């Protein structure tokens, strides 16, 4: 076990403060209403990152069979883009939760602006203490949120609020292989990234099926989409941040030193082959 795979505990309040602070990122960097990685069908074709982020949520939603009359839980809803999009395209009711009050505000405003406030609603709630009844939802999804928590713990809680047969789809950041000892600087980059983003640990690909079973799920599918996600996400974010450096400093109140350090980490993460990304699906038996 390394600093990358061992647990670092973060309080919900710390995570909420972090996401309150970065709630402006989608607007500042022109990412649409998204706060997650992008997905490129052809990694050789760059394209717009906002479109790639929408494409990633579409890949995840493709694992869910939902429509009018279904209730879906969004675990870690960000600023609401994916939940609103799912509600608009399927007619399903989506309940998004987050520990960031600012995200609740922005997501609720988006649902109102898009005319789906009757279908997509957002509330302040901790995924480790879900305020819902057993079997209340037909499906759940989580875009880059469970990495902040004990994975088995949060997924077992999600399983509880799903009906029997209820579907789960999520994305997660993982370690594809151990980083060689002679590349200690790459391990340091990953540790810095995890600490700045309050990531509890990186899971491993080989450990994921057992993790799903322990949390109470069956029919787990673990899809490695690293080649479609990692390099272009960080390269494009780095470029977008470079172009908007002055706006980041003024609109977000960030310090130059912090921005420079974050950009350095993004630049290196695009080149670390052991850093990976999964799309995972399963169902409650």
Residue pairs with C-beta under 8 A, 6 or more apart in sequence:
2 178
2 179
2 187
3 187
3 191
4 175
4 179
4 187
4 190
4 191
4 194
4 201
4 202
5 175
5 201
5 202
5 203
5 204
6 201
7 150
7 200
7 201
8 194
8 195
8 199
8 200
8 201
9 200
10 148
10 198
10 200
12 99
12 126
12 128
13 99
14 198
15 99
15 100
15 148
15 198
16 98
16 99
16 100
16 101
18 100
18 197
18 198
19 78
19 98
19 99
19 100
19 102
19 103
20 100
20 101
20 102
20 103
21 252
22 35
22 252
23 79
23 100
23 102
23 103
23 106
24 251
24 252
25 31
25 35
25 252
26 32
26 33
26 34
26 35
26 79
26 81
27 251
28 244
28 247
28 248
28 251
28 252
29 237
29 240
29 241
29 244
30 50
30 240
30 244
31 49
31 50
31 53
31 240
32 50
32 53
32 54
32 81
33 78
33 79
33 80
33 81
33 84
33 110
34 50
34 53
34 54
34 57
34 78
34 79
34 81
34 82
35 78
35 79
35 81
36 53
36 56
36 57
36 78
36 82
36 143
36 144
36 171
37 53
37 56
37 144
37 171
37 229
37 230
37 233
37 277
38 49
38 51
38 52
38 53
38 55
38 56
38 229
38 232
38 233
38 236
39 52
39 53
39 55
39 56
39 59
39 225
39 228
39 229
40 46
40 47
40 52
40 55
40 228
40 229
40 232
41 55
41 228
43 227
43 228
43 231
43 232
46 232
46 236
49 232
49 233
49 236
49 237
49 240
52 232
52 233
52 236
53 81
54 81
54 85
56 143
56 171
56 229
57 81
57 82
57 85
57 86
57 143
59 225
59 279
60 82
60 141
60 143
60 169
60 170
60 171
60 279
61 82
61 86
61 89
61 90
61 141
61 169
63 167
63 169
63 221
63 279
63 281
64 72
64 139
64 141
64 167
64 169
65 139
65 167
66 72
66 86
66 90
66 92
66 138
66 139
66 167
67 90
67 91
67 92
68 90
68 91
68 92
69 92
70 90
70 92
70 93
70 138
70 139
71 92
71 93
71 94
71 95
71 136
71 137
71 138
71 139
72 83
72 86
72 92
72 93
72 94
72 95
72 137
72 138
72 139
72 140
72 141
73 94
73 95
73 97
73 132
73 137
73 139
73 140
73 141
73 158
73 161
73 162
74 82
74 83
74 86
74 94
74 95
74 96
74 97
74 140
74 141
74 142
75 97
75 127
75 140
75 141
75 142
75 145
75 146
75 154
75 158
75 170
76 97
76 98
76 127
76 142
76 143
76 144
76 145
76 146
76 148
77 83
77 96
77 97
77 98
77 103
77 107
77 122
78 98
78 103
78 107
78 143
79 103
79 106
79 107
79 110
80 96
80 103
80 106
80 107
80 108
80 110
80 111
80 120
80 122
81 110
82 141
82 143
83 94
83 96
83 107
83 111
83 120
83 122
84 94
84 107
84 110
84 111
84 114
84 116
84 120
86 92
86 94
86 120
86 141
87 93
87 94
87 111
87 116
87 119
87 120
88 114
88 116
88 119
91 119
92 119
92 138
92 139
93 119
93 120
94 119
94 120
94 121
95 121
95 122
95 123
95 132
95 137
96 107
96 120
96 121
96 122
96 123
97 122
97 123
97 124
97 125
97 126
97 127
97 130
98 104
98 107
98 122
98 124
98 125
99 124
99 125
99 126
100 124
101 124
103 122
104 122
104 123
104 124
107 120
107 122
108 117
108 121
108 122
111 117
111 119
111 120
111 121
111 122
125 131
127 145
127 146
127 149
127 154
127 157
127 158
128 149
128 150
128 153
128 154
128 157
129 157
130 157
130 158
130 160
130 161
132 161
133 161
134 160
134 161
135 161
135 162
135 163
135 164
135 166
136 161
136 163
137 161
137 162
137 163
137 166
138 162
138 163
138 166
138 167
139 162
139 166
139 167
139 168
139 169
140 158
140 161
140 162
140 166
140 167
140 168
140 169
141 168
141 169
141 170
142 158
142 168
142 169
142 170
142 171
143 170
143 171
144 171
144 172
144 173
145 170
146 154
146 155
146 170
146 172
147 172
147 173
147 199
147 200
147 201
147 202
147 203
148 198
148 199
148 200
149 200
150 200
151 172
151 203
151 211
151 215
152 211
152 214
152 215
155 168
155 211
155 212
155 215
155 216
155 217
156 214
156 215
156 216
158 168
158 215
159 166
159 168
159 215
159 216
159 217
159 284
160 216
162 168
162 284
163 284
164 284
164 285
165 283
165 284
165 285
166 283
166 284
167 281
167 282
167 283
168 217
168 280
168 281
168 282
168 283
168 284
169 279
169 280
169 281
170 279
170 280
170 281
171 277
171 278
171 279
171 280
172 203
172 208
172 277
172 278
172 280
173 199
173 202
173 275
173 276
173 277
174 202
174 203
174 204
174 205
174 208
174 276
174 277
174 278
175 190
175 202
175 203
175 204
175 274
175 275
175 276
176 204
176 205
176 224
176 226
176 273
176 274
176 275
176 276
177 273
177 274
178 274
179 186
179 187
179 190
179 272
179 274
186 268
186 272
186 274
189 265
189 268
189 269
189 272
190 202
190 269
190 272
190 275
192 261
192 265
193 199
193 265
193 269
194 201
194 202
196 261
196 262
196 265
202 275
203 211
205 222
205 224
205 276
205 278
208 220
208 222
208 278
208 280
209 220
209 222
212 220
212 280
212 282
213 220
216 284
216 285
217 282
217 283
217 284
217 285
218 282
218 283
218 284
218 285
219 282
219 283
220 280
220 281
220 282
221 280
221 281
221 282
222 278
222 280
223 278
223 279
223 280
223 281
224 276
224 277
224 278
225 277
225 278
225 279
226 275
226 276
226 277
226 278
229 277
230 269
230 270
230 275
230 276
230 277
231 270
231 271
232 270
233 270
234 266
234 267
234 269
234 270
235 270
237 266
238 263
238 266
238 267
238 270
241 248
241 259
241 262
241 263
241 266
242 263
245 259
248 254
248 259
249 255
249 256
249 259
269 275
